[in-house]
């Protein structure tokens, strides 16, 4: 019984003790939770205090900022302090935050900052000291670009990436420390740091952009630390004082143009560790005299030391299994590739060895001593710029084994006079003979199928090139600026032409084989076969006042470029597009007429047309290109008829006199206001246009312009007193015109190119006739004058002044082979006999003393011409286009002119 009680008491004791322990544990846990909650509250309170302190520091420091849970970013510094300390806690300096601050001289960046943003300190030109603390991980693009007073920078090991142009143009930077740990340096990072003299490059860098130290013009010594594997492309380009370079055993690759134009390098031995040499590694190193290539180089780029005028030989280790040197010239070990002929090798003639199949890019670049190179049959390829800049090279023969001549092979070979291209060559590449200014002849074989873009660009003495029927493609501006070519014939096989003869300033005609199904020539002008595209108007075409034929819908790129004679052009209805540079540099162009159908005008279409005074942009034109009238310094007025026309950038650049006119609210006026160009609302009533599109002055007294599309008969209304200059220019479908009795004046070239006009009656009211009013009226057979006219008369259909002293117009369509100018005539008016194709013989009376401009122009059957003794004045182009004329004679006794070998000169021989 007693034992049972003891057992119960013990059991109760253990239960109460256990319960006590549970309560103690619960109390301790609650206390811990309470402490943790209190600590958290204290921590939050501390963080809030720190945040408040940071915000106060930022505000007091004139910083604009952004704070999120992840970052504290300075977005702008608006202060004027010289010395700035970035508050601790800032994690990022934002894009352009200090850009172009003119007060900042020093800045301390704390370890809390991890990122210096793009262009953050760009052009802080007084900043000379910057401290970048451990913790910064990235310097973004252009971070310190243009900080021209910055003299010393240490980039800590925490930085993993230095961005593109990060320290570009820091011209005073003379002390640079790059610590191990940097993984990436972007392109142009230290470009133009002109004060930098030495560089220790860390081995940790794995990614290198191009041109990291390019144009550091005082850099003399560079050391790469162990671990570095490669130089970047263009890494030390134009470091003109660099002459000491130390490579570690770990470096195996030298990038493209790494030491290009390092003009103080005199000799270089490629280290044994190097296996790869990029393109142009030592290109244009003017002082380089010795280059030795070590045994392990297995890959070598093009023109590795091209254009080095002091380099006379290249040596190659005898243990190298991939390259060899023969007489100082670099070849592949099997002799099939010629890599480089040293530019300073003083050899006038060189025969490339048999067995060579490839001349790599730039193999003979800048070899100024070479006069002649023999290229053997078996050579299959000439790389780009193979002989570029061989200034003394006189002639060359390309063997037929070369199927394609690559780009710019002979560019700037200024002494090259002739080139023979053997049968088998199929393609002449881009710019192959460009700027060969003494090249006079090129023999092309029938195998050539393509002549590339700019192939003969600015070959200014090239007179003739025979193009064969096998030719299919004539590249863009292939013969641009070939100023000695006067005529060219497009063969039957050509399928593609792209402004191939633009700016050939003496080219008078482009002919086309009758067998060519793609193109045709009309009066020496090149068109597509269907007549819809005007491709090329020769730059020296004699036509001054040109009417684009009906049926044309597009004027091609560069179509009229550099057309020196062109004064006026009429573009017919139906044309919707004028290509880029179509009329560029037409220095004499003073008038252009756009049709209502026109939709677009390309870039630079009329740039540098300095005599162009005014233009009207039709209502349907949706866009005009950039620089479309750039350099038209005589342009005074541009009128837009449409409410909305897209106008390209700098459309009126250097048009100092121009004023733009348009409707209220139009895009033209908006553009003019934005560009600061004088502008005004166009006067819609300044002209009147009738239902046929004929334009009159607002009072309808002057007939100013008749559309080229007008056909049949047109009656000039009563009340018109003047027919303006070239008013009916190019009205090739006009067959008859009735001039009202109110007209008193007919302007210069009023009916120019009215090619179907057969007769005309000049009423009694007309008192004034301008120069050559019927020029180009090739069907005109008869001119009549009303009997009451007191100023003019007609004799046998020929128009004279009333006193008979001036012969004004012999009808061009008059079917007469011989004509004697009556006695008493003293003046032959401008264009008086022009386009008289039937006329073969002409006798000029002794009374004639003055012959004005173009009097006998385009009399294509005129065979004999004698200038009388009494003539003392002769105008321009009096016999232009007289293709049957054998010689010009001058009567004895003429003291003003003479004939030498059938050519007319002034008596003093100067004209």
C-alpha positions in Angstrom: 0.0 0.0 0.0 2.8 2.4 1.0 4.8 1.4 -2.1 1.7 2.2 -4.3 1.5 5.7 -2.7 5.2 6.3 -3.3 4.8 5.2 -6.9 1.9 7.6 -7.4 3.8 10.5 -5.7 6.8 9.9 -7.9 4.6 9.8 -11.0 2.9 13.0 -10.0 6.4 14.7 -9.3 7.6 13.7 -12.8 4.5 15.1 -14.4 4.7 18.4 -12.6 8.5 18.7 -13.4 7.8 17.9 -17.0 5.1 20.5 -17.1 7.5 23.0 -15.6 10.1 22.4 -18.2 7.5 22.9 -21.0 6.5 26.3 -19.5 10.1 27.3 -19.2 10.8 26.4 -22.8 7.7 28.3 -24.0 8.8 31.3 -22.1 12.3 31.3 -23.5 10.9 30.8 -27.0 8.6 33.8 -26.6 11.5 35.8 -25.2 13.6 34.9 -28.3 10.7 35.9 -30.7 10.2 39.1 -28.8 13.9 39.9 -29.0 14.1 39.1 -32.7 11.1 41.3 -33.4 12.6 44.1 -31.4 15.9 43.7 -33.3 14.1 43.7 -36.6 12.3 46.8 -35.6 15.6 48.4 -34.6 17.2 47.3 -37.9 14.4 48.8 -40.0 14.7 52.0 -37.9 18.5 52.1 -38.7 17.9 51.4 -42.4 15.3 54.2 -42.5 17.9 56.5 -40.8 20.6 55.5 -43.3 18.2 56.1 -46.2 17.2 59.4 -44.8 20.9 60.3 -44.3 21.7 59.2 -47.9 18.8 61.2 -49.3 19.8 64.3 -47.4 23.4 63.9 -48.6 22.2 63.6 -52.2 19.9 66.6 -51.9 22.6 68.7 -50.2 25.0 67.7 -52.9 22.8 68.9 -55.7 22.2 65.3 -57.0 19.1 64.2 -58.8 18.5 60.6 -58.0 16.3 57.5 -58.1 15.9 55.1 -55.3 14.4 51.6 -55.6 14.6 48.5 -53.4 17.5 47.3 -55.6 19.5 50.4 -56.4 20.3 54.0 -55.7 21.0 55.8 -58.9 22.4 59.3 -59.5 20.5 60.5 -62.6 21.9 64.1 -62.8 24.4 66.3 -61.1 23.2 69.9 -61.1 25.9 71.4 -58.9 28.8 73.6 -59.5 31.3 72.1 -57.1 34.9 71.5 -58.3 35.5 68.5 -56.0 32.7 66.0 -55.7 32.4 62.9 -53.4 29.7 60.5 -54.4 27.8 59.6 -51.2 28.3 56.1 -49.9 25.2 54.0 -50.6 24.9 55.1 -54.2 25.0 52.0 -56.3 25.0 53.4 -59.8 26.0 56.6 -61.7 23.4 56.9 -64.4 23.7 57.7 -68.1 25.0 61.2 -68.8 24.8 62.1 -65.1 27.8 64.5 -65.1 27.9 65.0 -68.9 29.6 68.3 -70.0 29.8 69.6 -66.4 32.2 72.6 -66.7 33.0 72.9 -63.0 34.1 69.4 -62.0 37.8 68.9 -61.3 37.9 65.8 -59.1 35.5 63.0 -58.2 35.7 60.1 -55.7 33.5 57.1 -56.5 32.9 54.9 -53.3 33.0 51.1 -53.1 29.1 51.0 -53.0 29.0 52.0 -56.7 29.0 49.0 -59.0 28.2 50.6 -62.3 29.4 53.9 -64.0 26.8 54.6 -66.8 27.1 55.4 -70.4 28.6 58.8 -71.1 28.4 59.5 -67.4 31.3 62.0 -67.3 31.5 62.8 -71.1 33.3 66.0 -71.9 34.0 67.1 -68.3 36.9 69.0 -69.7 38.3 70.2 -66.3 38.1 66.8 -64.6 41.8 65.9 -63.8 41.4 63.4 -61.0 39.1 60.4 -60.5 39.2 57.7 -57.8 37.4 54.5 -58.7 37.1 52.3 -55.6 37.1 48.5 -55.4 33.5 47.5 -55.9 32.9 49.1 -59.3 32.3 46.3 -61.8 31.5 48.1 -65.1 32.5 51.2 -66.9 30.0 51.7 -69.6 30.3 53.1 -73.1 32.0 56.5 -73.2 32.0 56.8 -69.4 34.9 59.4 -69.4 34.9 60.2 -73.1 36.5 63.5 -73.9 37.7 64.3 -70.3 40.7 66.1 -71.8 42.3 67.1 -68.5 42.2 63.6 -66.9 45.8 62.7 -66.2 45.8 59.5 -64.1 43.4 56.5 -63.8 43.6 53.3 -61.9 41.0 50.7 -62.8 40.6 48.3 -59.9 40.5 44.5 -60.0 36.7 44.5 -59.3 36.1 46.0 -62.7 35.2 43.3 -65.2 34.3 45.4 -68.2 35.6 48.6 -69.6 33.1 49.8 -72.3 33.6 51.1 -75.8 35.3 54.5 -75.9 35.3 54.6 -72.1 38.4 56.9 -72.0 38.5 58.0 -75.7 40.0 61.5 -76.3 41.4 61.8 -72.7 44.3 63.7 -74.2 46.2 64.3 -70.9 46.0 60.7 -69.6 49.6 59.8 -69.0 49.3 57.3 -66.2 47.1 54.3 -66.7 46.9 51.3 -64.4 45.0 48.2 -65.6 44.8 45.6 -62.8 44.5 41.9 -63.2 40.9 40.8 -63.1 39.6 42.9 -66.0 37.8 40.5 -68.4 36.7 42.7 -71.3 37.8 46.0 -72.9 35.6 47.5 -75.6 36.6 49.0 -78.9 38.3 52.4 -79.0 38.5 52.4 -75.2 41.6 54.5 -75.1 41.5 56.0 -78.6 43.4 59.3 -79.0 44.9 59.3 -75.5 47.8 61.2 -76.8 49.8 61.6 -73.5 50.0 57.9 -72.8 53.6 56.6 -73.0 53.6 53.1 -71.5 51.0 50.3 -71.0 51.1 47.2 -69.0 48.3 45.0 -70.3 46.8 42.5 -67.9 46.7 38.8 -68.8 43.1 38.4 -67.5 41.5 40.2 -70.4 39.6 37.7 -72.6 37.5 39.9 -74.9 39.2 42.7 -76.7 37.4 45.2 -79.0 39.2 46.8 -81.9 41.4 49.9 -81.7 41.8 49.9 -77.9 44.9 52.1 -77.9 44.6 53.4 -81.5 46.2 56.8 -82.2 47.9 57.0 -78.8 50.6 59.0 -80.6 53.1 59.2 -77.7 52.9 55.5 -76.7 56.4 54.0 -76.9 56.3 50.8 -74.8 53.8 48.1 -74.4 54.1 45.0 -72.2 51.6 42.1 -72.2 51.4 40.2 -68.9 51.5 36.4 -68.8 48.1 34.9 -69.6 47.3 37.3 -72.4 46.4 35.3 -75.5 45.8 37.8 -78.3 46.1 41.4 -79.3 42.9 43.0 -80.5 42.3 44.1 -84.1 43.8 47.6 -84.7 44.9 47.6 -81.1 47.8 50.0 -81.6 46.9 51.5 -85.0 48.7 54.8 -85.7 50.7 54.7 -82.5 53.4 56.6 -84.3 56.1 56.4 -81.5 55.6 52.8 -80.5 58.9 50.9 -80.8 59.1 48.5 -77.9 56.7 45.5 -77.5 57.0 42.6 -75.1 54.9 39.5 -75.5 54.5 36.6 -73.0 54.7 33.0 -74.0 51.0 32.7 -73.6 50.2 35.1 -76.5 49.5 33.2 -79.8 47.6 35.6 -82.0 48.2 39.1 -83.4 45.0 40.6 -84.7 44.2 42.5 -87.9 46.2 45.8 -88.4 47.3 45.5 -84.7 50.4 47.7 -85.5 49.3 49.3 -88.7 50.9 52.7 -89.3 53.2 52.4 -86.3 55.8 54.6 -88.1 58.6 54.2 -85.5 58.8 50.4 -85.7 62.0 49.6 -87.5 62.3 45.9 -87.0 60.2 43.1 -85.7 60.8 39.4 -85.0 57.6 37.5 -84.5 57.9 35.6 -81.2 58.0 31.8 -81.2 54.7 31.6 -79.4 52.8 33.3 -82.2 50.8 31.0 -84.6 48.5 33.5 -86.2 49.2 36.8 -87.9 46.1 38.7 -89.0 45.5 40.9 -92.1 47.8 44.0 -92.4 49.4 43.5 -89.0 52.3 45.9 -89.9 50.6 47.7 -92.9 52.0 51.1 -93.7 54.7 51.1 -91.1 56.9 53.6 -92.9 60.1 52.8 -91.0 59.9 49.0 -90.9 63.0 47.6 -92.5 63.2 44.1 -91.1 60.5 41.5 -90.6 61.3 38.0 -89.4 58.6 35.4 -89.2 59.2 32.6 -86.6 58.8 28.9 -87.0 55.4 28.4 -85.5 53.4 30.9 -87.6 50.9 28.7 -89.5 48.2 31.2 -90.5 48.9 34.6 -92.0 46.5 37.2 -93.3 46.6 39.4 -96.4 49.1 42.1 -96.9 50.7 41.4 -93.5 53.2 44.2 -94.0 51.8 45.9 -97.1 52.6 49.5 -98.0 55.8 49.5 -95.9 58.1 51.6 -98.2 61.3 50.8 -96.2 60.8 47.0 -96.1 63.2 45.4 -98.6 62.9 41.8 -97.5 61.0 39.3 -95.3 62.8 36.5 -93.5 61.2 33.3 -92.5 62.5 30.7 -90.1 63.9 27.7 -91.8 61.9 25.5 -89.4 58.5 27.0 -90.5 56.5 24.4 -92.3 53.9 26.7 -93.8 55.8 29.7 -95.2 59.0 30.4 -97.0 61.0 33.4 -98.3 62.3 33.4 -101.8 64.6 36.3 -102.5 63.0 38.2 -99.6 59.5 37.6 -101.0 56.9 35.8 -98.8 55.3 32.6 -100.3 53.4 29.6 -99.0 55.7 26.6 -98.4 54.3 24.9 -101.5 55.0 28.0 -103.6 51.4 28.3 -104.8 50.5 31.5 -102.9 52.5 34.8 -103.1 51.7 36.6 -99.9 53.8 39.7 -100.1 56.3 41.4 -102.2 58.1 44.0 -100.0 57.1 47.5 -101.0 60.7 48.8 -100.5 62.3 46.2 -102.7 64.2 48.1 -105.4 63.3 46.0 -108.4 62.0 47.5 -111.7 60.9 44.3 -113.3 59.7 41.1 -111.7 58.5 37.8 -113.2 56.2 35.9 -110.9 57.5 32.3 -110.7 55.7 29.4 -112.5 53.6 27.4 -110.1 52.1 30.4 -108.3 48.3 30.1 -108.6 47.1 32.8 -106.2 48.3 36.4 -105.5 46.6 37.3 -102.2 45.0 40.6 -101.4 47.5 43.4 -101.5 50.4 41.2 -102.5 52.2 44.1 -104.3 50.5 47.0 -102.6 52.5 50.2 -102.9 55.5 48.7 -104.7 56.5 52.1 -106.2 59.7 50.8 -107.9 58.0 48.2 -110.1 57.7 49.2 -113.8 56.7 45.8 -115.1 55.3 42.6 -113.7 55.0 39.3 -115.6 52.1 37.2 -114.5 52.4 33.6 -115.8 49.7 31.5 -117.3 48.4 29.3 -114.4 47.7 32.1 -112.0 44.1 31.7 -111.1 43.3 34.6 -108.9 44.4 38.2 -108.3 43.3 39.2 -104.9 41.8 42.6 -104.0 44.2 45.5 -104.3 47.0 43.2 -105.5 48.9 46.0 -107.4 47.1 49.0 -105.8 49.3 52.0 -105.5 52.1 50.7 -107.8 52.8 54.2 -109.0 55.4 53.3 -111.6 53.7 50.3 -113.2 53.4 51.1 -116.9 51.7 48.1 -118.5 50.3 44.8 -117.6 49.0 41.6 -119.2 46.4 39.4 -117.3 46.6 35.8 -118.4 43.5 33.9 -119.4 43.8 31.5 -116.5 42.5 34.3 -114.2 38.7 34.1 -114.5 37.9 37.0 -112.2 39.9 40.1 -111.5 39.0 41.1 -107.9 38.2 44.6 -106.7 40.7 47.5 -106.9 43.6 45.3 -108.2 45.2 48.2 -110.1 43.6 51.2 -108.4 45.8 54.3 -108.4 48.4 52.9 -110.7 48.8 56.4 -112.1 51.5 55.5 -114.6 49.7 52.6 -116.1 49.1 53.4 -119.8 47.8 50.1 -121.2 46.3 46.8 -120.0 45.8 43.6 -122.0 43.3 41.2 -120.6 43.6 37.8 -122.1 40.8 35.6 -123.3 39.4 33.5 -120.5 38.8 36.4 -118.0 35.1 36.6 -117.3 34.7 39.4 -114.8 36.4 42.7 -114.1 35.6 43.5 -110.5 34.8 46.7 -108.7 37.2 49.6 -109.1 39.8 47.4 -110.8 41.4 50.3 -112.8 39.9 53.2 -110.8 42.0 56.4 -110.8 44.5 55.0 -113.4 44.7 58.5 -114.7 47.2 57.7 -117.6 45.4 54.6 -118.9 44.6 55.2 -122.5 43.7 51.8 -123.8 42.4 48.5 -122.6 42.0 45.4 -124.7 39.0 43.3 -123.5 38.5 39.8 -124.7 35.3 38.3 -125.9 35.2 36.2 -122.7 34.4 39.2 -120.4 30.8 39.0 -119.3 30.7 41.6 -116.5 32.4 44.9 -115.9 31.9 45.8 -112.2 31.0 49.0 -110.4 33.6 51.8 -110.8 35.9 49.5 -112.8 37.3 52.4 -114.9 36.3 55.2 -112.5 38.1 58.5 -113.3 40.3 57.0 -116.0 40.4 60.4 -117.4 42.6 59.6 -120.5 40.8 56.5 -121.5 39.7 57.1 -125.1 38.2 53.9 -126.3 37.2 50.5 -125.0 35.9 47.7 -127.3 32.9 46.1 -125.7 32.0 42.7 -127.1 28.6 41.0 -127.6 29.5 38.6 -124.8 29.3 41.4 -122.2 26.1 41.1 -120.1 26.6 43.5 -117.2 27.9 47.1 -117.1 28.2 48.0 -113.4 27.2 51.2 -111.6 29.3 54.2 -112.8 31.8 51.8 -114.4 33.2 54.5 -116.6 32.4 57.5 -114.4 34.6 60.5 -115.1 36.3 58.9 -118.2 36.6 62.4 -119.7 38.4 61.5 -122.9 35.7 59.1 -124.2 33.5 60.8 -126.8 31.4 57.8 -128.1 30.5 54.4 -126.9 28.5 51.5 -128.4 26.5 49.1 -126.2 26.9 45.6 -127.6 24.1 43.1 -128.3 24.5 41.0 -125.1 24.3 43.7 -122.4 21.4 43.2 -120.1 22.2 45.5 -117.2 23.4 49.1 -117.2 23.5 51.4 -114.1 24.7 55.0 -114.7 27.7 53.3 -116.2 28.9 56.4 -118.2 27.8 59.1 -115.8 30.0 62.2 -115.5 32.1 61.3 -118.6 32.3 64.9 -119.5 33.3 64.6 -123.2 30.9 61.8 -124.0 28.7 63.0 -126.8 26.7 60.0 -127.8 25.8 56.5 -126.6 25.0 54.1 -129.4 23.4 50.7 -129.1 23.8 47.6 -131.3 20.6 47.0 -133.3 20.7 43.4 -132.0 20.4 44.4 -128.3 16.8 43.7 -127.1 17.1 45.6 -123.8 18.3 49.1 -124.8 18.1 51.6 -127.6 19.6 55.0 -128.6 17.7 58.0 -129.7 19.9 60.9 -131.0 22.7 59.6 -128.9 20.7 59.3 -125.7 20.4 55.9 -124.0 16.9 54.5 -123.2 15.4 51.1 -122.2 14.2 49.2 -125.3 10.5 50.1 -124.5 11.4 53.8 -124.2 10.1 54.0 -120.6 13.4 54.7 -118.9 15.8 57.4 -119.8 19.0 55.8 -118.7 21.8 58.2 -119.8 22.1 61.6 -121.4 25.8 61.9 -122.4 27.5 64.7 -120.5 28.8 66.5 -123.6 25.6 65.9 -125.7 25.3 69.1 -127.8 21.6 69.6 -127.0 21.0 72.6 -124.8 17.2 72.6 -124.7 16.1 69.0 -124.3 12.6 67.6 -124.4 12.3 64.2 -122.8 10.4 62.1 -125.3 6.8 61.1 -124.7 6.4 57.6 -123.3 9.2 57.9 -120.8 8.0 57.1 -117.2 11.2 57.2 -115.3 14.5 59.2 -115.4 17.2 57.0 -114.1 19.8 57.6 -111.4 22.6 60.0 -112.6 20.9 60.2 -116.0 22.0 63.8 -116.8 24.8 64.2 -114.2 27.5 66.7 -115.3 25.7 67.5 -118.5 27.7 70.7 -119.2 25.6 72.0 -122.2 22.1 71.4 -120.8 20.2 74.7 -120.2 16.6 73.6 -120.1 14.7 70.4 -119.9 11.1 69.7 -120.4 9.7 66.5 -118.8 6.5 65.2 -120.3 3.3 64.0 -118.7 3.7 60.3 -117.8 7.0 60.6 -116.0 6.5 59.5 -112.4 10.0 59.3 -111.0 13.3 61.2 -111.2 16.2 59.2 -109.9 18.9 60.1 -107.4 21.6 62.6 -108.7 19.7 62.6 -112.0 20.7 66.2 -112.8 23.5 66.7 -110.3 26.2 69.2 -111.3 24.3 70.4 -114.4 26.0 73.8 -114.1 24.2 75.5 -117.0 20.7 74.2 -116.2 18.4 77.1 -115.6 14.9 75.8 -116.3 13.2 72.5 -115.6 9.5 71.7 -116.2 7.9 69.0 -114.1 4.7 67.2 -115.2 1.6 66.7 -113.1 2.2 63.0 -113.2 5.5 63.2 -111.2 5.4 61.3 -107.8 9.0 61.3 -106.5 12.3 63.1 -106.9 15.4 61.2 -105.6 18.3 62.3 -103.4 20.6 65.0 -104.8 18.6 65.0 -108.0 19.4 68.7 -108.7 22.3 69.3 -106.3 24.8 72.0 -107.4 22.7 73.2 -110.3 23.8 76.7 -109.6 21.8 78.5 -112.3 18.5 77.0 -111.4 16.4 80.0 -110.2 12.9 78.7 -109.5 11.0 75.4 -109.6 7.4 74.4 -109.1 6.8 71.0 -107.4 3.6 69.5 -108.8 0.6 68.5 -106.7 1.1 64.7 -107.0 4.7 64.6 -105.8 4.7 62.6 -102.6 8.4 63.0 -101.7 11.6 64.8 -102.6 14.9 63.4 -101.4 17.7 64.6 -99.2 19.9 67.3 -100.6 17.7 67.4 -103.6 18.5 71.0 -104.3 21.7 71.2 -102.2 24.2 73.7 -103.4 21.8 75.4 -105.8 23.1 78.8 -104.8 21.1 80.6 -107.4 17.8 79.1 -106.4 15.3 81.8 -105.3 11.9 80.2 -105.3 10.5 76.7 -104.7 6.7 76.4 -104.9 4.9 73.3 -103.6 1.4 72.8 -105.0 0.5 69.8 -102.7 -0.7 70.1 -99.1 1.5 67.2 -98.1 4.9 66.4 -99.6 7.6 64.6 -97.7 10.8 66.7 -97.9 14.2 65.0 -97.3 16.9 66.1 -95.0 18.9 69.2 -96.0 16.8 69.5 -99.2 17.9 73.1 -99.6 21.3 73.0 -98.1 23.5 76.0 -99.1 20.6 77.6 -101.0 21.2 81.0 -99.4 18.6 82.9 -101.5 15.8 80.4 -101.5 12.2 81.1 -100.4 9.7 78.3 -100.1 6.1 78.8 -101.0 3.1 76.6 -100.3 -0.5 76.6 -99.0 -1.4 77.4 -95.4 -0.8 74.4 -93.2 1.2 72.6 -95.8 4.1 70.3 -95.0 6.3 72.5 -97.1 5.7 75.6 -94.9 6.1 73.5 -91.8 9.5 72.1 -93.1 10.7 75.6 -94.0 9.8 77.0 -90.6 11.6 74.1 -88.8 14.7 74.6 -91.0 14.7 78.4 -90.7 14.1 78.9 -94.4 12.2 82.0 -95.5 8.7 81.0 -96.7 5.3 82.4 -97.6 1.9 81.4 -98.8 1.8 80.9 -102.5 -0.3 83.3 -104.6 -2.6 80.9 -106.4 -3.7 83.7 -108.7 -0.2 84.7 -109.9 -0.8 82.5 -113.0 -3.8 81.3 -114.9 -4.0 77.8 -116.4 -6.6 77.0 -119.1 -8.4 73.7 -119.5 -5.6 72.3 -121.7 -2.9 73.2 -119.1 -1.5 76.2 -121.0 -0.1 78.7 -118.4 -0.7 82.4 -118.7 0.2 85.4 -116.6 -2.6 86.3 -114.1 -3.8 89.1 -116.5 -3.7 86.5 -119.4 -1.6 88.8 -121.5 1.6 86.6 -121.5 1.5 83.0 -122.7 4.2 81.5 -120.4 4.1 77.8 -120.9 2.4 75.2 -123.0 2.4 71.6 -121.8 4.5 69.3 -124.1 1.5 66.9 -124.4 -0.6 69.4 -126.4 -1.4 68.1 -129.9 -3.1 69.1 -133.1 -4.0 72.8 -133.4 -3.8 75.4 -130.7 -5.3 78.9 -131.1 -3.7 81.7 -129.0 -6.6 83.7 -127.5 -7.3 87.3 -128.3 -5.8 89.6 -125.6 -2.5 87.8 -125.4 0.3 90.3 -126.3 3.4 88.2 -125.7 4.5 84.6 -126.3 7.1 83.9 -123.7 10.6 82.5 -124.0 10.4 78.8 -124.9 6.7 78.9 -124.3 6.0 76.0 -126.6 9.3 74.1 -126.0 9.1 70.4 -126.8 5.5 70.5 -128.0 6.4 67.7 -130.5 2.7 66.8 -131.2 1.7 70.4 -132.1 0.9 70.5 -135.8 -0.7 73.9 -136.2 -0.9 77.2 -134.3 -2.9 80.3 -134.9 -1.4 83.5 -133.4 -4.0 86.2 -132.6 -3.7 89.7 -133.9 -3.2 91.0 -130.4 0.3 89.4 -130.1 3.2 91.9 -130.4 6.1 89.9 -129.1 7.4 86.4 -129.7 10.2 85.4 -127.3 13.5 83.6 -127.7 13.2 80.0 -128.8 9.4 80.3 -128.4 8.6 77.2 -130.6 11.8 75.3 -129.9 11.4 71.5 -130.7 7.9 71.8 -132.1 9.0 69.1 -134.5 5.6 68.5 -136.3 4.8 72.2 -136.9 4.7 72.6 -140.7 3.6 76.3 -141.3 3.0 79.4 -139.3 1.5 82.9 -140.0 3.0 85.9 -138.2 0.3 88.5 -137.9 0.6 92.2 -138.6 0.6 93.1 -134.9 4.0 91.4 -134.2 6.8 93.9 -133.8 9.4 91.9 -132.0 10.9 88.4 -132.6 13.4 86.9 -130.2 16.4 84.7 -131.0 15.7 81.5 -133.0 12.0 81.5 -132.4 11.6 78.4 -134.6 14.7 76.5 -133.6 14.3 72.7 -133.9 11.0 73.0 -135.9 12.3 70.3 -138.3 9.0 69.9 -140.3 8.5 73.7 -140.8 8.3 74.2 -144.6 6.9 77.7 -144.8 6.7 80.9 -142.8 4.0 83.5 -143.7 3.8 87.1 -142.7 0.6 89.2 -142.8 0.8 91.8 -145.6 0.2 94.7 -143.2 3.2 93.8 -141.0 5.7 96.7 -141.0 8.6 94.9 -139.3 9.0 91.5 -141.1 8.7 90.1 -144.6 9.0 86.7 -146.4 10.8 85.9 -149.6 10.2 82.4 -151.0 9.1 81.2 -147.5 12.2 82.6 -145.8 11.7 85.1 -143.0 13.6 88.5 -143.1 13.5 91.8 -141.3 11.5 94.4 -143.3 14.7 96.1 -144.5 16.1 92.8 -145.7 19.3 93.2 -143.7 18.7 90.3 -141.3 17.8 86.7 -142.4 15.8 85.5 -139.4 14.7 82.0 -140.3 15.1 79.6 -143.2 12.4 76.9 -142.6 14.2 73.7 -141.6 11.7 71.4 -143.4 12.1 73.3 -146.7 13.2 70.8 -149.3 16.1 72.7 -151.0 19.6 71.4 -151.6 21.2 74.7 -152.5 20.5 78.2 -151.4 22.1 81.6 -152.1 21.7 84.3 -149.4 20.4 87.4 -151.1 22.6 90.5 -151.5 22.0 93.1 -148.9 21.7 90.7 -146.0 24.1 91.7 -143.3 23.1 89.5 -140.3 22.3 85.8 -140.2 20.2 85.4 -137.0 20.6 82.8 -134.3 19.7 79.3 -135.6 18.6 80.7 -139.0 19.5 77.5 -140.9 19.6 75.1 -138.0 18.4 71.5 -138.7 18.1 72.1 -142.5 18.9 68.5 -143.3 18.3 68.8 -147.0 20.7 71.7 -147.5 24.0 70.6 -149.1 25.4 73.8 -150.5 25.2 77.4 -149.4 26.5 80.6 -150.9 26.8 83.5 -148.5 26.7 87.0 -150.1 29.5 89.4 -149.6 27.2 91.8 -147.7 27.1 89.5 -144.7 29.2 90.8 -141.8 27.7 89.0 -138.8 26.8 85.3 -138.1 25.0 84.7 -134.8 24.9 81.5 -132.7 24.1 78.1 -134.2 23.2 79.5 -137.6 24.0 76.3 -139.5 23.9 73.8 -136.5 22.8 70.2 -137.4 22.7 70.8 -141.1 23.8 67.2 -141.4 24.2 67.1 -145.3 26.0 70.4 -145.6 29.2 69.6 -147.5 30.8 72.9 -148.3 31.2 76.1 -146.4 33.2 79.3 -147.2 33.3 82.3 -144.9 33.2 85.6 -146.9 35.8 88.2 -146.5 33.5 90.7 -144.9 32.4 88.6 -141.9 33.8 90.1 -138.7 31.7 88.4 -136.1 30.9 84.7 -135.6 28.8 83.2 -132.8 29.0 79.9 -130.9 28.5 76.6 -132.6 27.6 77.9 -136.0 28.5 74.6 -137.6 27.8 72.2 -134.7 26.6 68.8 -135.7 27.4 69.3 -139.5 28.6 65.7 -139.8 29.1 65.8 -143.6 31.1 69.0 -143.7 34.6 68.2 -144.9 36.3 71.5 -144.4 35.8 75.2 -143.7 37.3 77.7 -146.0 37.9 81.4 -145.5 38.0 83.9 -148.4 41.2 85.8 -148.9 41.0 89.3 -147.5 39.2 88.3 -144.3 41.3 89.9 -141.5 39.3 88.4 -138.7 39.4 84.6 -139.3 41.6 82.0 -141.0 41.4 78.3 -141.9 44.1 75.8 -141.0 43.7 72.2 -142.2 40.0 73.0 -142.8 39.4 74.2 -139.2 38.1 77.7 -138.5 40.2 79.9 -136.2 40.3 83.5 -135.3 43.0 85.4 -137.1 45.2 85.5 -134.0 44.8 81.7 -133.6 43.3 81.8 -130.1 39.7 81.1 -131.0 
